[in-house]
Amino acid sequence: MIQRVQTIWLFLAGMMLFLLLILPVLALHNYTGDLSLQVGGIYQNGAKVSQKMETYSALFGETIVVGLICIANIFSFGNRTLQKRITLFCILLIVQLAAWIVFYALKFPGGLDGVTLRIGAALPLLAIIFCALAFRGIRKDEQLIKSADRLR
């Protein structure tokens, strides 16, 4: 059952989280250069120089862990109940991750005035949607197996 549709959804959720590691969440253009908030920290891009101003190691680590859990959850296809629980746990962790990103965004230097959202801001939402679709696929598999058991 590893080739089922929930495999694709869980893989896509993991990839969204791994993309979050390299894509900026928001950016601010000012006279000193461009500031961007990423999961790894705050970066200042000047004239051909990129410098890390702050480091968010715990946020970076949690993003990696949640992405790995989503990918590893693919291989628990033998126990659908466990797979559903892990998927719900992933959704909860992604919501926590998004809240943590918002917390750091509110502490962004210069406030949120003039800030533009980047593609990284939508990635946690996409990961939640993909996990929810995986949960639905797992539940449909469970119902299919139960209906086949009734026919026996």
BASEVO-26486 format. One record per residue: x, z, y of N, C-alpha, C in turn; residue in three letters; residue number from 1. Coordinates in nm, 2 decimals, decimal comma, always signed. Atoms other than C-alpha are relative to their C-alpha. Layout:
<atoms>
ATOM   n_east     n_up   n_north   ca_east    ca_up   ca_north   c_east     c_up   c_north   residuo   num
ATOM        X        Z         Y         X        Z          Y        X        Z         Y       ALA   NUM
...
</atoms>
This chain:
<atoms>
ATOM   n_east     n_up   n_north   ca_east    ca_up   ca_north   c_east     c_up   c_north   residuo   num
ATOM    +0,08    +0,00     -0,12     +0,00    +0,00      +0,00    +0,09    +0,00     +0,13       MET     1
ATOM    -0,09    +0,00     -0,12     +0,30    -0,02      +0,23    -0,03    -0,12     +0,09       ILE     2
ATOM    +0,02    +0,12     -0,08     +0,19    -0,36      +0,35    -0,13    +0,00     +0,07       GLN     3
ATOM    +0,13    -0,01     -0,07     -0,14    -0,24      +0,49    +0,02    +0,00     +0,15       ARG     4
ATOM    -0,01    +0,02     -0,15     -0,23    -0,28      +0,86    +0,05    +0,13     +0,07       VAL     5
ATOM    -0,05    -0,12     -0,07     -0,15    +0,09      +0,94    +0,15    -0,01     +0,01       GLN     6
ATOM    -0,14    +0,01     -0,01     +0,21    +0,00      +0,87    +0,04    -0,07     +0,13       THR     7
ATOM    -0,03    +0,08     -0,12     +0,21    -0,25      +1,15    -0,02    +0,09     +0,13       ILE     8
ATOM    +0,03    -0,08     -0,11     +0,04    -0,01      +1,39    +0,10    +0,12     +0,02       TRP     9
ATOM    -0,10    -0,11     -0,01     +0,28    +0,28      +1,31    +0,13    -0,05     +0,05       LEU    10
ATOM    -0,13    +0,06     -0,04     +0,58    +0,05      +1,35    -0,01    -0,04     +0,15       PHE    11
ATOM    +0,01    +0,04     -0,14     +0,45    -0,08      +1,69    +0,00    +0,13     +0,08       LEU    12
ATOM    +0,00    -0,12     -0,07     +0,39    +0,28      +1,80    +0,15    +0,06     +0,01       ALA    13
ATOM    -0,14    -0,04     -0,01     +0,75    +0,37      +1,71    +0,08    -0,09     +0,09       GLY    14
ATOM    -0,07    +0,09     -0,09     +0,88    +0,06      +1,89    -0,03    +0,03     +0,14       MET    15
ATOM    +0,04    -0,03     -0,14     +0,69    +0,15      +2,20    +0,08    +0,12     +0,05       MET    16
ATOM    -0,07    -0,12     -0,04     +0,86    +0,49      +2,20    +0,15    -0,03     +0,01       LEU    17
ATOM    -0,14    +0,03     -0,01     +1,20    +0,34      +2,14    +0,03    -0,09     +0,12       PHE    18
ATOM    -0,01    +0,08     -0,12     +1,14    +0,09      +2,42    +0,00    +0,09     +0,13       LEU    19
ATOM    +0,00    -0,10     -0,11     +1,07    +0,39      +2,64    +0,13    +0,06     +0,03       LEU    20
ATOM    -0,14    -0,06     -0,02     +1,43    +0,50      +2,60    +0,08    -0,09     +0,10       LEU    21
ATOM    -0,08    +0,09     -0,08     +1,56    +0,19      +2,79    -0,07    -0,05     +0,12       ILE    22
ATOM    +0,08    +0,05     -0,11     +1,28    +0,09      +3,02    -0,03    +0,11     +0,11       LEU    23
ATOM    +0,03    -0,10     -0,10     +1,22    +0,27      +3,36    -0,15    +0,02     +0,00       PRO    24
ATOM    +0,14    -0,04     -0,01     +0,90    +0,46      +3,41    -0,05    -0,03     +0,14       VAL    25
ATOM    +0,03    +0,04     -0,14     +0,90    +0,43      +3,79    +0,12    -0,02     +0,08       LEU    26
ATOM    -0,11    +0,04     -0,08     +1,12    +0,31      +4,06    -0,03    +0,02     +0,15       ALA    27
ATOM    +0,01    -0,02     -0,14     +1,18    +0,38      +4,43    +0,11    -0,08     +0,07       LEU    28
ATOM    -0,10    +0,08     -0,08     +1,35    +0,13      +4,67    +0,01    +0,07     +0,13       HIS    29
ATOM    -0,02    -0,05     -0,14     +1,51    +0,29      +4,97    +0,13    -0,05     +0,05       ASN    30
ATOM    -0,11    +0,06     -0,06     +1,80    +0,23      +5,20    +0,13    +0,03     -0,07       TYR    31
ATOM    -0,13    -0,03     +0,07     +2,07    +0,39      +4,98    +0,01    -0,07     -0,13       THR    32
ATOM    +0,00    +0,07     +0,13     +1,97    +0,19      +4,67    -0,13    +0,02     -0,07       GLY    33
ATOM    +0,12    -0,02     +0,08     +1,72    +0,19      +4,40    +0,01    +0,12     -0,09       ASP    34
ATOM    +0,01    -0,12     +0,09     +1,62    +0,51      +4,22    -0,10    -0,04     -0,11       LEU    35
ATOM    +0,10    +0,02     +0,11     +1,46    +0,48      +3,88    +0,00    +0,12     -0,09       SER    36
ATOM    +0,02    -0,11     +0,09     +1,32    +0,74      +3,65    -0,02    -0,06     -0,14       LEU    37
ATOM    +0,01    +0,04     +0,14     +1,38    +0,68      +3,28    -0,01    +0,13     -0,08       GLN    38
ATOM    +0,01    -0,11     +0,09     +1,34    +0,91      +2,98    +0,13    +0,08     +0,00       VAL    39
ATOM    -0,13    -0,06     +0,00     +1,71    +0,98      +2,99    +0,05    +0,07     +0,12       GLY    40
ATOM    -0,03    -0,06     -0,13     +1,72    +1,08      +3,35    -0,03    -0,08     +0,12       GLY    41
ATOM    +0,03    +0,07     -0,13     +1,72    +0,96      +3,71    +0,13    -0,08     +0,02       ILE    42
ATOM    -0,12    +0,09     -0,02     +1,95    +0,66      +3,78    -0,01    -0,06     +0,14       TYR    43
ATOM    +0,00    +0,06     -0,13     +2,06    +0,53      +4,12    +0,08    -0,13     -0,02       GLN    44
ATOM    -0,06    +0,13     +0,01     +2,14    +0,16      +4,13    +0,04    -0,04     +0,14       ASN    45
ATOM    -0,04    +0,05     -0,13     +2,35    +0,06      +4,43    +0,05    -0,14     -0,01       GLY    46
ATOM    -0,06    +0,13     +0,00     +2,56    -0,24      +4,50    +0,09    -0,01     -0,12       ALA    47
ATOM    -0,07    +0,02     +0,13     +2,67    -0,34      +4,15    +0,05    +0,12     -0,07       LYS    48
ATOM    -0,04    -0,12     +0,06     +2,70    +0,02      +4,05    -0,13    +0,08     -0,04       VAL    49
ATOM    +0,11    -0,08     +0,05     +2,46    +0,23      +3,84    +0,06    +0,14     -0,03       SER    50
ATOM    -0,05    -0,13     +0,01     +2,50    +0,60      +3,85    -0,11    +0,10     -0,04       GLN    51
ATOM    +0,10    -0,10     +0,05     +2,31    +0,88      +3,66    +0,01    +0,12     +0,09       LYS    52
ATOM    +0,00    -0,11     -0,09     +2,20    +1,14      +3,90    -0,04    +0,13     -0,07       MET    53
ATOM    +0,05    -0,11     +0,08     +2,01    +1,37      +3,66    -0,01    -0,04     -0,14       GLU    54
ATOM    +0,01    +0,03     +0,14     +2,00    +1,40      +3,28    -0,11    +0,08     -0,05       THR    55
ATOM    +0,11    -0,07     +0,07     +1,69    +1,48      +3,08    +0,02    -0,01     -0,15       TYR    56
ATOM    -0,04    +0,01     +0,15     +1,84    +1,53      +2,73    -0,11    +0,04     -0,09       SER    57
ATOM    +0,11    -0,04     +0,09     +1,54    +1,72      +2,59    -0,11    -0,10     -0,01       ALA    58
ATOM    +0,10    +0,11     -0,01     +1,30    +1,45      +2,70    +0,05    -0,12     -0,08       LEU    59
ATOM    -0,06    +0,11     +0,07     +1,53    +1,19      +2,56    +0,00    +0,02     -0,15       PHE    60
ATOM    +0,00    -0,04     +0,14     +1,56    +1,37      +2,23    -0,14    +0,01     -0,06       GLY    61
ATOM    +0,13    +0,00     +0,06     +1,19    +1,43      +2,19    -0,06    -0,14     -0,02       GLU    62
ATOM    +0,05    +0,14     +0,01     +1,12    +1,06      +2,25    +0,06    -0,06     -0,13       THR    63
ATOM    -0,06    +0,05     +0,12     +1,37    +0,97      +1,97    -0,07    +0,06     -0,12       ILE    64
ATOM    +0,06    -0,06     +0,12     +1,22    +1,23      +1,73    -0,15    -0,05     -0,02       VAL    65
ATOM    +0,13    +0,05     +0,02     +0,86    +1,12      +1,79    +0,00    -0,14     -0,05       VAL    66
ATOM    -0,01    +0,13     +0,05     +0,96    +0,76      +1,74    +0,04    -0,01     -0,14       GLY    67
ATOM    -0,04    +0,00     +0,14     +1,13    +0,84      +1,42    -0,11    +0,06     -0,09       LEU    68
ATOM    +0,11    -0,05     +0,08     +0,83    +1,04      +1,30    -0,10    -0,11     -0,03       ILE    69
ATOM    +0,09    +0,11     +0,02     +0,61    +0,74      +1,36    +0,05    -0,10     -0,10       CYS    70
ATOM    -0,05    +0,10     +0,09     +0,84    +0,51      +1,17    +0,01    +0,06     -0,14       ILE    71
ATOM    -0,01    -0,06     +0,14     +0,89    +0,76      +0,88    -0,14    +0,02     -0,06       ALA    72
ATOM    +0,13    -0,02     +0,04     +0,52    +0,81      +0,86    -0,05    -0,12     -0,08       ASN    73
ATOM    +0,03    +0,12     +0,08     +0,50    +0,45      +0,72    +0,02    +0,03     -0,14       ILE    74
ATOM    -0,04    -0,02     +0,14     +0,66    +0,57      +0,40    -0,08    +0,11     -0,07       PHE    75
ATOM    +0,08    -0,10     +0,07     +0,41    +0,84      +0,33    -0,14    -0,06     -0,04       SER    76
ATOM    +0,12    +0,07     +0,03     +0,15    +0,58      +0,22    -0,06    +0,05     -0,13       PHE    77
ATOM    +0,05    -0,05     +0,13     +0,11    +0,75      -0,12    -0,10    +0,12     +0,02       GLY    78
ATOM    +0,09    -0,11     -0,03     -0,06    +1,05      +0,04    -0,07    -0,02     +0,13       ASN    79
ATOM    +0,07    +0,04     -0,12     -0,32    +0,93      +0,28    -0,04    +0,12     +0,09       ARG    80
ATOM    +0,04    -0,12     -0,07     -0,43    +1,28      +0,38    +0,12    +0,04     +0,09       THR    81
ATOM    -0,12    -0,04     -0,08     -0,08    +1,37      +0,49    +0,04    -0,10     +0,10       LEU    82
ATOM    -0,03    +0,11     -0,10     -0,03    +1,03      +0,66    -0,10    +0,02     +0,12       GLN    83
ATOM    +0,10    -0,02     -0,11     -0,35    +1,10      +0,87    +0,04    +0,12     +0,08       LYS    84
ATOM    -0,04    -0,12     -0,07     -0,23    +1,45      +0,96    +0,13    -0,03     +0,09       ARG    85
ATOM    -0,12    +0,03     -0,07     +0,11    +1,32      +1,06    -0,03    -0,10     +0,12       ILE    86
ATOM    +0,04    +0,09     -0,11     -0,05    +1,04      +1,27    -0,06    +0,08     +0,11       THR    87
ATOM    +0,06    -0,09     -0,11     -0,26    +1,30      +1,46    +0,10    +0,08     +0,07       LEU    88
ATOM    -0,11    -0,08     -0,06     +0,05    +1,51      +1,51    +0,08    -0,09     +0,09       PHE    89
ATOM    -0,08    +0,10     -0,09     +0,23    +1,20      +1,65    -0,08    -0,02     +0,13       CYS    90
ATOM    +0,08    +0,02     -0,12     -0,06    +1,15      +1,89    +0,01    +0,12     +0,09       ILE    91
ATOM    -0,01    -0,12     -0,07     -0,04    +1,51      +2,00    +0,14    +0,01     +0,07       LEU    92
ATOM    -0,13    +0,00     -0,05     +0,34    +1,48      +2,05    +0,02    -0,11     +0,11       LEU    93
ATOM    -0,01    +0,10     -0,10     +0,30    +1,16      +2,25    -0,07    +0,04     +0,13       ILE    94
ATOM    +0,07    -0,05     -0,12     +0,05    +1,32      +2,48    +0,09    +0,11     +0,07       VAL    95
ATOM    -0,10    -0,10     -0,06     +0,30    +1,61      +2,53    +0,11    -0,07     +0,07       GLN    96
ATOM    -0,11    +0,08     -0,06     +0,57    +1,35      +2,60    -0,04    -0,06     +0,13       LEU    97
ATOM    +0,05    +0,06     -0,13     +0,36    +1,18      +2,86    -0,02    +0,10     +0,11       ALA    98
ATOM    +0,01    -0,11     -0,10     +0,28    +1,51      +3,03    +0,13    +0,04     +0,05       ALA    99
ATOM    -0,14    -0,04     -0,05     +0,65    +1,59      +3,04    +0,05    -0,10     +0,09       TRP   100
ATOM    -0,04    +0,11     -0,08     +0,72    +1,25      +3,19    -0,07    +0,02     +0,14       ILE   101
ATOM    +0,07    -0,02     -0,13     +0,45    +1,32      +3,46    +0,06    +0,12     +0,07       VAL   102
ATOM    -0,06    -0,12     -0,07     +0,61    +1,66      +3,53    +0,13    -0,04     +0,07       PHE   103
ATOM    -0,12    +0,05     -0,06     +0,95    +1,49      +3,59    -0,02    -0,10     +0,11       TYR   104
ATOM    +0,03    +0,09     -0,10     +0,79    +1,22      +3,79    -0,04    +0,07     +0,13       ALA   105
ATOM    +0,04    -0,08     -0,12     +0,64    +1,48      +4,03    +0,12    +0,07     +0,06       LEU   106
ATOM    -0,13    -0,05     -0,06     +0,99    +1,62      +4,08    +0,09    -0,11     +0,04       LYS   107
ATOM    -0,08    +0,11     -0,03     +1,12    +1,28      +4,16    +0,05    +0,02     +0,15       PHE   108
ATOM    -0,05    -0,02     -0,13     +1,35    +1,29      +4,47    -0,07    -0,09     +0,10       PRO   109
ATOM    +0,07    +0,07     -0,10     +1,16    +1,19      +4,78    -0,15    +0,00     -0,02       GLY   110
ATOM    +0,14    +0,00     +0,03     +0,82    +1,25      +4,62    -0,04    -0,13     -0,06       GLY   111
ATOM    +0,06    +0,12     +0,06     +0,59    +0,98      +4,50    -0,04    -0,10     +0,10       LEU   112
ATOM    +0,03    +0,10     -0,11     +0,56    +0,80      +4,83    +0,09    -0,12     -0,02       ASP   113
ATOM    -0,07    +0,12     +0,01     +0,66    +0,44      +4,79    +0,05    -0,03     -0,14       GLY   114
ATOM    -0,04    +0,02     +0,14     +0,71    +0,47      +4,42    -0,08    -0,11     -0,07       VAL   115
ATOM    +0,07    +0,10     +0,07     +0,62    +0,17      +4,20    +0,01    +0,03     -0,15       THR   116
ATOM    +0,00    -0,02     +0,14     +0,52    +0,21      +3,84    +0,06    -0,11     -0,07       LEU   117
ATOM    -0,06    +0,10     +0,09     +0,72    +0,02      +3,58    -0,07    +0,00     -0,13       ARG   118
ATOM    +0,06    +0,02     +0,13     +0,64    -0,09      +3,23    +0,01    +0,12     -0,09       ILE   119
ATOM    -0,02    -0,12     +0,08     +0,77    +0,23      +3,09    -0,12    +0,10     +0,01       GLY   120
ATOM    +0,11    -0,09     -0,03     +0,47    +0,41      +3,24    -0,12    -0,02     -0,10       ALA   121
ATOM    +0,11    +0,03     +0,09     +0,23    +0,23      +3,00    +0,03    +0,02     -0,14       ALA   122
ATOM    -0,04    -0,01     +0,14     +0,43    +0,27      +2,69    -0,05    +0,12     -0,08       LEU   123
ATOM    +0,06    -0,11     +0,07     +0,31    +0,62      +2,59    -0,15    -0,03     -0,03       PRO   124
ATOM    +0,14    +0,04     +0,02     -0,05    +0,50      +2,63    -0,01    -0,10     -0,11       LEU   125
ATOM    +0,00    +0,10     +0,11     +0,02    +0,20      +2,41    +0,03    +0,06     -0,14       LEU   126
ATOM    -0,04    -0,07     +0,12     +0,19    +0,43      +2,15    -0,12    +0,08     -0,05       ALA   127
ATOM    +0,11    -0,08     +0,05     -0,12    +0,65      +2,14    -0,11    -0,09     -0,05       ILE   128
ATOM    +0,10    +0,09     +0,05     -0,35    +0,35      +2,10    +0,04    -0,06     -0,14       ILE   129
ATOM    -0,05    +0,05     +0,13     -0,13    +0,21      +1,82    -0,02    +0,11     -0,11       PHE   130
ATOM    +0,02    -0,11     +0,10     -0,14    +0,56      +1,64    -0,15    +0,01     -0,03       CYS   131
ATOM    +0,15    -0,01     +0,03     -0,52    +0,57      +1,68    -0,04    -0,11     -0,09       ALA   132
ATOM    +0,04    +0,11     +0,09     -0,55    +0,23      +1,52    +0,06    +0,02     -0,14       LEU   133
ATOM    -0,05    -0,03     +0,13     -0,32    +0,34      +1,24    -0,09    +0,10     -0,07       ALA   134
ATOM    +0,09    -0,10     +0,05     -0,54    +0,64      +1,19    -0,13    -0,06     -0,06       PHE   135
ATOM    +0,12    +0,07     +0,04     -0,84    +0,41      +1,17    +0,02    -0,08     -0,13       ARG   136
ATOM    -0,03    +0,08     +0,12     -0,67    +0,19      +0,91    +0,02    +0,09     -0,12       GLY   137
ATOM    -0,02    -0,09     +0,11     -0,57    +0,49      +0,70    -0,14    +0,05     -0,05       ILE   138
ATOM    +0,13    -0,05     +0,03     -0,93    +0,62      +0,71    -0,08    -0,11     -0,08       ARG   139
ATOM    +0,07    +0,11     +0,07     -1,06    +0,27      +0,60    +0,06    -0,01     -0,14       LYS   140
ATOM    -0,05    +0,01     +0,14     -0,82    +0,27      +0,31    -0,05    +0,11     -0,09       ASP   141
ATOM    +0,05    -0,11     +0,07     -0,94    +0,61      +0,21    -0,15    -0,03     -0,05       GLU   142
ATOM    +0,13    +0,03     +0,03     -1,30    +0,49      +0,22    -0,01    -0,11     -0,11       GLN   143
ATOM    -0,01    +0,10     +0,10     -1,21    +0,18      +0,02    +0,03    +0,05     -0,14       LEU   144
ATOM    -0,04    -0,07     +0,12     -1,04    +0,39      -0,25    -0,12    +0,08     -0,06       ILE   145
ATOM    +0,11    -0,08     +0,05     -1,34    +0,62      -0,27    -0,11    -0,09     -0,05       LYS   146
ATOM    +0,11    +0,09     +0,04     -1,59    +0,33      -0,30    +0,04    -0,06     -0,14       SER   147
ATOM    -0,05    +0,06     +0,13     -1,37    +0,18      -0,58    -0,01    +0,10     -0,11       ALA   148
ATOM    +0,01    -0,11     +0,10     -1,37    +0,52      -0,76    -0,14    +0,02     -0,04       ASP   149
ATOM    +0,15    -0,01     +0,04     -1,75    +0,53      -0,75    -0,04    -0,11     -0,09       ARG   150
ATOM    +0,04    +0,11     +0,09     -1,77    +0,20      -0,92    +0,05    +0,01     -0,14       LEU   151
ATOM    -0,05    -0,02     +0,13     -1,56    +0,31      -1,21    -0,09    +0,09     -0,08       ARG   152
</atoms>
